Amino acid sequence: MTDLEKRYRAYLTCLNERRFADLPDFAHDPVVHNGRTLSIADFQALLKRDAAEIPDLTYVVEGLVVHGDQVACRIRFDCTPAADFRGLPTEGKTISFAEHVFYRYEDGKIAEIWSLIDTDAIRDQLTP
């Protein structure tokens, strides 16, 4: 396991343990997320909101590739949102979906994130 892979897995552990105050150890301030520049406080708020909306949110690595200063990961989520999720009415149902996410690191910290959530998979599960 490379140092960057260890660092990335530690970041996911931080998220799974809801240690949002530790995010400055893993991400730059500011960090770029899907083309938007966010302060570390805004990034923390985004992740806290996700955790509040999905109390059982757990990041599970399905695939991980490290190349140079970049990390690519497929993350699996099996969870029960407390309310609507990404504009979709979940009505308390458990859903499963994947996030495909790419990171660029600078000086051992996340500098840029590109994230895509499979909302079609969620929609298919919620459509009668």
KEPA-132444 format. One record per residue (C-alpha): x, y, z; residue number from 1. Coordinates in nm, 3 decimals, always signed. Each point is the difference from the previous one (the first is absolute). Layout:
N
<xx X	yy Y	zz Z	i NUM>
...
***
This chain:
128
<xx +0.000	yy +0.000	zz +0.000	i 1>
<xx +0.143	yy +0.338	zz -0.099	i 2>
<xx +0.019	yy +0.296	zz +0.238	i 3>
<xx -0.265	yy +0.181	zz -0.205	i 4>
<xx -0.234	yy -0.299	zz +0.021	i 5>
<xx +0.048	yy -0.012	zz +0.378	i 6>
<xx -0.066	yy +0.372	zz +0.019	i 7>
<xx -0.316	yy -0.032	zz -0.210	i 8>
<xx -0.132	yy -0.291	zz +0.204	i 9>
<xx +0.066	yy +0.203	zz +0.318	i 10>
<xx -0.209	yy +0.281	zz -0.153	i 11>
<xx -0.292	yy -0.240	zz -0.055	i 12>
<xx +0.036	yy -0.125	zz +0.358	i 13>
<xx -0.018	yy +0.362	zz +0.114	i 14>
<xx -0.328	yy +0.039	zz -0.193	i 15>
<xx -0.142	yy -0.329	zz +0.125	i 16>
<xx +0.081	yy +0.097	zz +0.359	i 17>
<xx -0.153	yy +0.348	zz -0.053	i 18>
<xx +0.324	yy +0.173	zz +0.105	i 19>
<xx -0.071	yy +0.302	zz -0.220	i 20>
<xx +0.223	yy +0.223	zz +0.212	i 21>
<xx +0.294	yy -0.210	zz -0.128	i 22>
<xx -0.068	yy +0.083	zz -0.368	i 23>
<xx +0.279	yy +0.263	zz -0.011	i 24>
<xx +0.242	yy -0.292	zz +0.050	i 25>
<xx -0.120	yy -0.150	zz -0.329	i 26>
<xx -0.110	yy +0.286	zz -0.227	i 27>
<xx +0.137	yy +0.338	zz -0.103	i 28>
<xx -0.171	yy +0.324	zz +0.091	i 29>
<xx -0.143	yy +0.077	zz -0.246	i 30>
<xx -0.082	yy -0.325	zz -0.180	i 31>
<xx -0.162	yy -0.022	zz -0.343	i 32>
<xx -0.305	yy -0.230	zz -0.014	i 33>
<xx -0.161	yy -0.060	zz -0.342	i 34>
<xx +0.137	yy +0.331	zz -0.125	i 35>
<xx -0.111	yy +0.204	zz +0.304	i 36>
<xx +0.258	yy +0.145	zz +0.233	i 37>
<xx -0.100	yy -0.070	zz +0.360	i 38>
<xx +0.155	yy +0.116	zz +0.322	i 39>
<xx +0.075	yy -0.284	zz +0.240	i 40>
<xx -0.297	yy +0.122	zz +0.209	i 41>
<xx -0.229	yy -0.027	zz -0.305	i 42>
<xx +0.140	yy -0.346	zz -0.079	i 43>
<xx -0.063	yy -0.107	zz +0.360	i 44>
<xx -0.356	yy +0.135	zz -0.021	i 45>
<xx -0.063	yy -0.196	zz -0.321	i 46>
<xx +0.117	yy -0.326	zz +0.159	i 47>
<xx -0.186	yy +0.070	zz +0.326	i 48>
<xx -0.320	yy +0.062	zz -0.199	i 49>
<xx +0.040	yy -0.336	zz -0.176	i 50>
<xx +0.051	yy -0.174	zz +0.337	i 51>
<xx -0.304	yy +0.175	zz +0.149	i 52>
<xx -0.219	yy -0.089	zz -0.298	i 53>
<xx +0.126	yy -0.361	zz +0.004	i 54>
<xx +0.077	yy -0.101	zz +0.360	i 55>
<xx +0.128	yy -0.347	zz -0.099	i 56>
<xx +0.224	yy +0.132	zz -0.280	i 57>
<xx +0.313	yy -0.215	zz -0.027	i 58>
<xx +0.268	yy +0.028	zz -0.267	i 59>
<xx +0.098	yy -0.349	zz -0.124	i 60>
<xx +0.280	yy -0.031	zz -0.256	i 61>
<xx -0.087	yy -0.228	zz -0.292	i 62>
<xx +0.291	yy +0.096	zz -0.221	i 63>
<xx +0.302	yy +0.222	zz +0.053	i 64>
<xx +0.280	yy +0.106	zz -0.232	i 65>
<xx +0.290	yy +0.227	zz +0.092	i 66>
<xx +0.213	yy +0.150	zz -0.275	i 67>
<xx +0.252	yy +0.273	zz +0.077	i 68>
<xx -0.185	yy +0.277	zz +0.184	i 69>
<xx -0.345	yy -0.129	zz -0.095	i 70>
<xx -0.245	yy -0.241	zz +0.162	i 71>
<xx -0.301	yy -0.155	zz -0.173	i 72>
<xx -0.259	yy -0.181	zz +0.208	i 73>
<xx -0.335	yy -0.170	zz -0.038	i 74>
<xx -0.181	yy +0.032	zz +0.331	i 75>
<xx -0.306	yy -0.211	zz +0.085	i 76>
<xx -0.277	yy +0.134	zz +0.220	i 77>
<xx -0.280	yy -0.208	zz +0.150	i 78>
<xx -0.200	yy +0.243	zz +0.209	i 79>
<xx -0.334	yy +0.139	zz +0.108	i 80>
<xx -0.037	yy +0.375	zz -0.056	i 81>
<xx -0.210	yy +0.176	zz +0.263	i 82>
<xx -0.166	yy +0.214	zz -0.268	i 83>
<xx +0.022	yy +0.071	zz -0.372	i 84>
<xx +0.343	yy -0.065	zz -0.146	i 85>
<xx +0.134	yy +0.200	zz -0.295	i 86>
<xx -0.354	yy +0.109	zz -0.077	i 87>
<xx -0.136	yy -0.354	zz +0.004	i 88>
<xx -0.272	yy -0.097	zz +0.251	i 89>
<xx +0.137	yy -0.304	zz +0.185	i 90>
<xx -0.290	yy -0.033	zz +0.247	i 91>
<xx +0.222	yy -0.177	zz +0.253	i 92>
<xx +0.106	yy -0.275	zz -0.240	i 93>
<xx +0.346	yy -0.152	zz +0.007	i 94>
<xx +0.193	yy +0.071	zz -0.319	i 95>
<xx +0.326	yy -0.120	zz -0.153	i 96>
<xx +0.212	yy +0.203	zz -0.237	i 97>
<xx +0.355	yy +0.073	zz -0.104	i 98>
<xx +0.205	yy +0.316	zz -0.012	i 99>
<xx +0.284	yy +0.022	zz -0.249	i 100>
<xx +0.246	yy +0.252	zz +0.131	i 101>
<xx +0.340	yy +0.127	zz -0.107	i 102>
<xx +0.239	yy +0.200	zz +0.214	i 103>
<xx +0.311	yy +0.200	zz -0.073	i 104>
<xx +0.239	yy +0.038	zz +0.290	i 105>
<xx +0.252	yy +0.276	zz +0.070	i 106>
<xx +0.249	yy -0.029	zz +0.284	i 107>
<xx -0.183	yy -0.303	zz +0.143	i 108>
<xx -0.341	yy +0.167	zz +0.012	i 109>
<xx -0.303	yy -0.003	zz -0.228	i 110>
<xx +0.009	yy +0.303	zz -0.227	i 111>
<xx -0.271	yy -0.090	zz -0.251	i 112>
<xx -0.295	yy -0.241	zz -0.008	i 113>
<xx -0.218	yy -0.117	zz -0.290	i 114>
<xx -0.301	yy -0.198	zz +0.117	i 115>
<xx -0.284	yy -0.172	zz -0.183	i 116>
<xx -0.284	yy -0.176	zz +0.183	i 117>
<xx -0.208	yy -0.261	zz -0.182	i 118>
<xx -0.336	yy +0.172	zz +0.044	i 119>
<xx -0.154	yy -0.223	zz -0.268	i 120>
<xx +0.058	yy -0.302	zz +0.226	i 121>
<xx -0.172	yy +0.184	zz +0.285	i 122>
<xx -0.291	yy +0.105	zz -0.221	i 123>
<xx -0.045	yy -0.359	zz -0.126	i 124>
<xx -0.024	yy -0.130	zz +0.358	i 125>
<xx -0.263	yy +0.258	zz +0.092	i 126>
<xx -0.219	yy -0.039	zz -0.307	i 127>
<xx -0.288	yy -0.244	zz +0.056	i 128>
***
